[in-house]
Amino acid sequence: MSKIGNEGEDIIGRWSEEKLDLLAKYLKAYSVIMNEQKKSWLKAYYYIDAFAGSVRPRAKEDEQRYINGSPIRALQTEPKFDGYWFVDVNPQRVERVRKLREDFPNQIIETYQGDCNGILYNEIIPKIPYSSKKRAFVFLDPYGLQVDWENVKELSNTKTCDIFVNFSVMGVTRLLPREQNPDLEVVRQINKVMGNTEWITQIYKESPVTQLDLFGNASEPTLSRDTIKAEWLASLYTEQLRLIFPHVSRPVLMKNSTNSVLYALCLASHNQTAIKITNELFNRYERLKSR
């Protein structure tokens, strides 16, 4: 998770830079393909960023170094998108995004302040029905567990949106207690984000050791959960995506400096070629990381 610097901008680690690099490379490929489609059937294509407030974050290892955040990388993509729709709940972040109009005066930029779930459902999705012959790329990069599964389903139902989603593996793991079953509120919260919680009961088991109290009576059996493997949790989320999108990439795990998995990045699309491009990008990224 990023921290906030003195000027209100995020301070991000190396993994966040790598995520942004992967985004920029995919946006380039996506825009080239979509721009070609405009010669035949496509009327317009858009970039949607549901957590757009980090415009120029600073590098964690060198806070004097600024990095272009996702809004700038999208605006710099060539060929250009026909419009850019930026959403953030924080008014200070939204104001920073609005100021980008000064740097990119020839591009159509719309900003929205508020919860991304309501704005996507009520204001953005209705603009791009399938009959419109318009398409959109949606970047879902939440600060934690803010993206509702119902909204992901709505994006899929449009058949016009591809989503590049950064799923918070760490956020889900932290919600699940080690020594007891999670309470109902935790299960509801995870279900709201993942659309499925049947797997939770599989990871909790009764302790094989019987504890005796001071009077020699056996205590009630206790529950404890297995260590949750990030790869497994990421695969659970992508399997859910495959229930609603015809094509889903494999997830790539985004790790911090201590090699702990924070997020899993993947693409869900209505186009097989998009997945092929994404998997190639992810494979190249992992080969470079392993050197």
BAVEX-186389 format. One record per atom (N, C-alpha, C): x, y, z; residue in three letters. Coordinates in steps of 0.2 Angstrom, whole numbers, plus 5000, padded with zeros to 4 digits. Example, Ala and Ser with C-alpha at 12.3 -4.5 7.8 and 13.67 -1.06 7.14 Angstrom:
506649725039ALA506249785039ALA506649845039ALA506449895035SER506849955036SER506450005039SER
// end
This chain:
500449945000MET500050005000MET500450065000MET500350114996SER500750174996SER500550225002SER501050265003LYS500950315008LYS500950385005LYS500750435009ILE500650505006ILE501250545008ILE501450585003GLY501950625004GLY501750695006GLY502250745007ASN502050805010ASN501550845005ASN501650834999GLU501250874994GLU500550834992GLU500450784996GLY499750754995GLY499850694990GLY500350694986GLU500450634981GLU500650574985GLU500550514981ASP500750454984ASP501450444983ASP501750404988ILE502450384988ILE502450304986ILE502650284981ILE502550214979ILE503150174978ILE503150104979GLY503650064979GLY503850044972GLY504350004971ARG504549974964ARG504049934961ARG503649894965TRP503149854962TRP502549894958TRP502449954961SER501950004958SER502150034952SER502850044951GLU503150064945GLU503050014940GLU503249954942GLU503149894937GLU502449884934GLU501949894939LYS501249884937LYS501049944932LYS501350004933LEU501150054928LEU501550044922LEU502150014922ASP502450004916ASP502049954911ASP501849904915LEU501449844912LEU500749884909LEU500449924912LEU499849954910LEU500049994904LEU500550034904ALA500750074898ALA500850034892ALA501249984893LYS501349934887LYS500749904884LYS500249884888TYR499649854886TYR499249914882TYR499149974885LEU498850024882LEU499050044875LEU499650044874LYS499950054868LYS499650004863LYS499749934865ALA499449884860ALA498749894859ALA498349904864TYR497649914864TYR497449964859TYR497750024860SER497550084856SER497750074849SER498250044847VAL498450024840VAL497949984837VAL497749934840ILE497149884838ILE496549924837ILE496349964842MET495649994842MET495650054837MET496250084836ASN496250134831ASN496150114824ASN496450054823GLU496350014816GLU495650004815GLU495249984821GLN494549964820GLN494150024818GLN494350084820LYS493950144818LYS493950154810LYS494350114807LYS494350124799LYS493750084797LYS493450044801SER492850004798SER492250014803SER492149984808TRP491549984812TRP491550024818TRP492150034821LEU492150064828LEU492050144828LEU491650174832LYS491550244832LYS491950274837LYS492150254842ALA492550284847ALA492750234853ALA493350244856TYR493550204861TYR493850254867TYR493750224873TYR493850274879TYR494350234884TYR494650274888TYR495050254894TYR494650274900TYR494550224905ILE494150234911ILE494650214917ILE494750264921ASP495250254927ASP494750264933ASP494650204937ALA494150214943ALA494550234949ALA495150234949PHE495550264955PHE496150304952PHE495950364950ALA496450404945ALA496850454949ALA496750464955GLY497050514959GLY497750524959GLY498150464958SER498850474959SER499150494952SER499250554951VAL499450584945VAL500250584944VAL500650604949ARG501350604948ARG501650584955ARG501550514957PRO501850494963PRO502550494963PRO502850494969ARG503550494970ARG503850424972ARG504450414970ALA504750344971ALA504950334978ALA504750274981LYS504950264988LYS505650264990LYS506050244985GLU506750234987GLU507150304985GLU506750354982ASP507050414980ASP506550464979ASP506350494985GLU505750544985GLU505850604981GLU506350614978GLN506450674973GLN506350654966GLN506150584965ARG506050564958ARG505250554958ARG504950594953TYR504250584951TYR504150534946TYR503550504946ILE503450444942ILE502750464938ILE502650454932ASN502050464929ASN501550414931ASN500950434934GLY500450394936GLY500050364930GLY499450324932SER499050294927SER498750354922SER498450404925PRO498150454920PRO498650484915PRO499250504917ILE499750534912ILE499950474907ILE500050414910ARG500250364905ARG499650354900ARG499050354902ALA498450344897ALA498450404892ALA498550464895LEU498550524891LEU499150534886LEU499650494887GLN500250494883GLN500250444878GLN499750394878THR499750334874THR499550364867THR499950334862GLU499750344855GLU499650284851GLU499150284847PRO498650334845PRO498250354852PRO497950414851LYS497550434857LYS496850404858LYS496650394864PHE495950374865PHE495550434863PHE494850424862ASP494350474860ASP494150514866ASP494250484872GLY494050524878GLY494350484884GLY494450524890TYR494750494896TYR494250514901TYR494050464905TRP493550464911TRP493950444917TRP494050494921PHE494450484927PHE493950494934PHE494050444938VAL493650444944VAL494050434950VAL493850474956ASP494250464962ASP493750484967ASP493750454973VAL493350474979VAL493650534982VAL494250554982ASN494550604986ASN494550674982ASN494350724984PRO494250784981PRO494950814979PRO495450804983GLN496150834982GLN496450794976GLN496350734975ARG496550694970ARG496150714963ARG495550714964VAL495150734958VAL495450804955VAL495550854960GLU495850914957GLU496450914954GLU496850864956ARG497550854953ARG497450824946ARG496950784945VAL496750754938VAL496450814934VAL496050854936ARG495750904932ARG496250954929ARG496850964933LYS497351004931LYS497750984925LYS497650914924LEU497950884918LEU497750914911LEU497150944911ARG496850974905ARG497351034903ARG497651064908GLU498151114906GLU498751084901GLU498951024903ASP499550994900ASP499250954893ASP498650934893PHE498350904888PHE497750934885PHE497850994882PRO497251034881PRO496851014875PRO497150964871ASN496750944865ASN496450874866ASN496450854872GLN496150784874GLN495550794878GLN495050754877ILE494350764880ILE494450724887ILE494450764892ILE494550734899ILE493850744903ILE493550694906GLU493050704911GLU493250674917GLU493050714923THR493250694929THR492650684934THR492650634938TYR492050624942TYR492350614950TYR492050644954GLN492150634961GLN491650594965GLN491850534968GLY491450494972GLY491650424972GLY491250384974ASP491350304975ASP491350284968ASP491850244966CYS491850224959CYS491250174957CYS491050134962ASN490550084960ASN489850124958ASN489650174961GLY489050204959GLY489150244953GLY489750274952ILE489850314946ILE489950274940ILE490250214941LEU490250174935LEU489550144933LEU489250124938TYR488550094936TYR488050154934TYR488050204937ASN487550254935ASN487750304930ASN488350324929GLU488550374925GLU488950354919GLU489450304920ILE489850284914ILE489650234910ILE489450174913ILE489150114909ILE488650134904ILE488150174907PRO487550194902PRO487850224895PRO488450254895LYS488650294890LYS488950244884LYS489050184886ILE489350144881ILE489050074880ILE488350074878PRO488050014877PRO488249984871PRO488149914870TYR488449884864TYR488249904858TYR487649934857SER487349964851SER487750024849SER488050054854SER488450124852SER489050114847SER489250054847LYS489850044843LYS490450074846LYS490450084852LYS490950114856LYS491250064861LYS491950074862ARG492250024867ARG492650064872ARG492850024878ALA493150054883ALA493650014886ALA494250034889PHE494650004893PHE494650034900PHE494549984905VAL494450004912VAL494949984916VAL495250034919PHE495850014924PHE495550014931PHE495549954934LEU495249954941LEU495849934946LEU496149994949ASP496749984953ASP496550014960ASP496149974964PRO495950004970PRO496450004976PRO496350054981TYR496850054986TYR496749994991TYR496249954990GLY496149904994GLY495549854991GLY495049854995LEU494449804993LEU493849854991LEU493949904987GLN493449944985GLN492949934979GLN493249884975VAL492849864969VAL492349814970VAL491649824969ASP491149774971ASP491149724965ASP491049664966TRP490949614961TRP490349624957TRP489849654959GLU489249664955GLU489449714950GLU489849764951ASN490049814946ASN490449784941ASN490949734943VAL491349694938VAL490849664933VAL490349634936LYS489849594932LYS489449644927LYS489349704929GLU489049754925GLU489449774919GLU490149784921LEU490549794915LEU490649744910LEU490549684913SER490649624908SER489949624904SER489449634907ASN488749634903ASN488749684897ASN489049734898THR489049784892THR489349754886THR489749704886LYS490149674881LYS490549734877LYS490649784880THR491049844877THR491649854881THR491749834887CYS492249844891CYS492749794892CYS493449804892ASP493949764894ASP494149794901ASP494349754906ILE494549774912ILE495249744914ILE495649794916PHE496349774919PHE496249784926PHE496249734930VAL496149734937VAL496649714941VAL496849754946ASN497349744951ASN496949724958ASN496949654959PHE496549624964PHE497049624970PHE496749644976SER497149654982SER497149584986SER497649544984VAL497749474988VAL497849494995VAL498249544997MET498449565004MET497849585008MET497349615004GLY496749645008GLY496349585010GLY496249535006VAL495849475007VAL496149435013VAL496749425012THR497149385017THR497149415024THR497149485025ARG497149515031ARG496549515035ARG495949505031LEU495349495034LEU495149435037LEU495549385035LEU495349315038LEU495849295044LEU495449295050PRO495849275056PRO496249205056PRO496749195059ARG497149135059ARG496849085064ARG496549105069GLU496349055074GLU495649045075GLU495249065071GLN494449055072GLN494149075065GLN493549045064ASN493149065058ASN493049135058ASN493049165052PRO492849235051PRO492149245053PRO492049305055ASP491349325057ASP490949335051ASP490249345051LEU489849355046LEU489949415042LEU490149465045GLU490349535042GLU490949525037GLU491449485039VAL492049475035VAL491849435029VAL491449385030VAL491249345024VAL490849385019VAL490449425022ARG490049475017ARG490449515013ARG490949545017GLN491449595014GLN491849565008GLN492049495009ILE492449465004ILE492049444998ILE491349425000ASN490949404995ASN490749464990ASN490749524993LYS490549584990LYS491149594985LYS491749574986VAL492349594982VAL492449534977VAL492349474979MET492549414975MET491949374972MET491349394975GLY490749354972GLY490649284974GLY491149264978ASN491149184980ASN491549184987ASN491249144992THR491549134998THR491549065000THR491349014995GLU491248944997GLU491948914999GLU492448944996TRP493148924997TRP493348935005TRP493048985008ILE493348995015ILE493248945020ILE492748905019THR492648845024THR493248795023THR493448785017GLN493948735015GLN494648755018GLN494748815020ILE495448835023ILE495448825031ILE494848815034TYR494848815041TYR494748745043TYR495248725048LYS495148655050LYS495248645058LYS494948595061GLU494948585068GLU495648565070GLU495848595075SER496548585078SER496548505080SER497148475078PRO497148395079PRO497348385086PRO497648435090VAL497848435097VAL497248445102VAL497148405106THR496648415111THR496948445117THR496648505119GLN496948545125GLN496548525131GLN496948515137LEU496548495143LEU496648565148LEU496048575151ASP496048625156ASP496348605163ASP496348655168LEU496648635174LEU496348575178LEU495748555176PHE495348505179PHE495448435175PHE495848445170GLY495848385165GLY495348375160GLY494948425160ASN494348415155ASN494648435148ASN494348405143ALA494548425136ALA494248485134ALA494548525131SER494248595129SER493948585122SER493548625120GLU493148625114GLU493748625108GLU493648585103PRO494048595097PRO494148665094PRO494748685092THR494848755090THR494948745082THR494848805079LEU494948805072LEU495548845070LEU495848835065SER496448875063SER496448865055SER496648925052ARG496648915045ARG497348895042ARG497348865036ASP497948855033ASP498348925031ASP498948925029THR499248975026THR498948985019THR498749045018ILE498449055011ILE498949075006ILE499049035001LYS499549044996LYS499249104991LYS499649154990ALA499449204986ALA499249184979ALA499649134976GLU499449104969GLU498749074969GLU498549044974TRP497949004975TRP497349064975TRP497449114979LEU496949164980LEU496849204973LEU497449214970ALA497449244964ALA497049204958ALA497149144959SER496849094954SER496049094955SER495849094961LEU495149094963LEU494849154960LEU495149214960TYR494849274958TYR494849274950TYR495349244947THR495249244940THR494749194937THR494649134941GLU494149084939GLU493449124940GLU493349164945GLN492749204945GLN492649244939GLN493149274937LEU493149324931LEU492949284925LEU493249214925ARG493049174919ARG492349154918ARG491949164924LEU491249144924LEU490849204920LEU491149264920ILE490749314917ILE491049354911ILE491749334910PHE492049364904PHE492249304900PHE492249304893PRO492449244889PRO493149234889PRO493649284890HIS494349274890HIS494649314896HIS495049284899VAL495449304905VAL496149284905VAL496649334906SER497349314906SER497449284913SER498049254913ARG498349224919ARG498549284923ARG498549274930PRO498749334934PRO499449334935PRO499749394936VAL500449404937VAL500449434944VAL500849414949LEU500849434956LEU501349494957LEU501049544960MET501449604961MET501749604968MET502349604969LYS502749594976LYS503049654978LYS503149664985ASN503449714987ASN504249694988ASN504649744992SER505349734992SER505549674996SER505049645001THR505149585005THR504949525002THR504649534995ASN504449474991ASN503749454994ASN503349494997SER502749474999SER502249494994SER501749454992VAL501249474987VAL500749524989VAL500649574986LEU500149624988LEU499549624983LEU499649614977TYR499149614972TYR499249564967TYR498649544963ALA498749504957ALA498449544951ALA498749554946LEU498549594940LEU498349544935LEU497749564932CYS497549524926CYS497049564922CYS496949534916LEU496549564911LEU495949524909LEU495349554909ALA494749514907ALA494449554901ALA494349514896SER494149544890SER493649504886SER493349534880HIS492949494876HIS493349474870HIS493949484870ASN494349474864ASN494949424866ASN495049374862GLN495549324863GLN496249354862GLN496349394857THR496949424855THR497249474861THR496749504865ALA496949544870ALA497249504876ALA497049444877ILE497349394882ILE498049374880ILE498049354873LYS498749334871LYS499249394872LYS499049454870ILE499549514871ILE499749514879ILE499249514883THR499349524890THR499749464893THR499649404891ASN500049354894ASN500749354891ASN500849374885GLU501549394883GLU501949444887GLU501549494888LEU501849554892LEU502049524899LEU501549484902PHE501749454909PHE502249414909PHE502349364904ASN502849324903ASN503549354903ASN503549414899ARG504149444898ARG504349484905ARG503849504908TYR504049544915TYR504349494920TYR504049434920GLU504249384925GLU504949354923GLU505149354917ARG505749334915ARG506249384917ARG506149444916LEU506549504918LEU506649504925LEU506149484929LYS506149484936LYS506649434939LYS506649374935SER506949314938SER507749314936SER507949364933ARG508649374931ARG509049394937ARG
// end
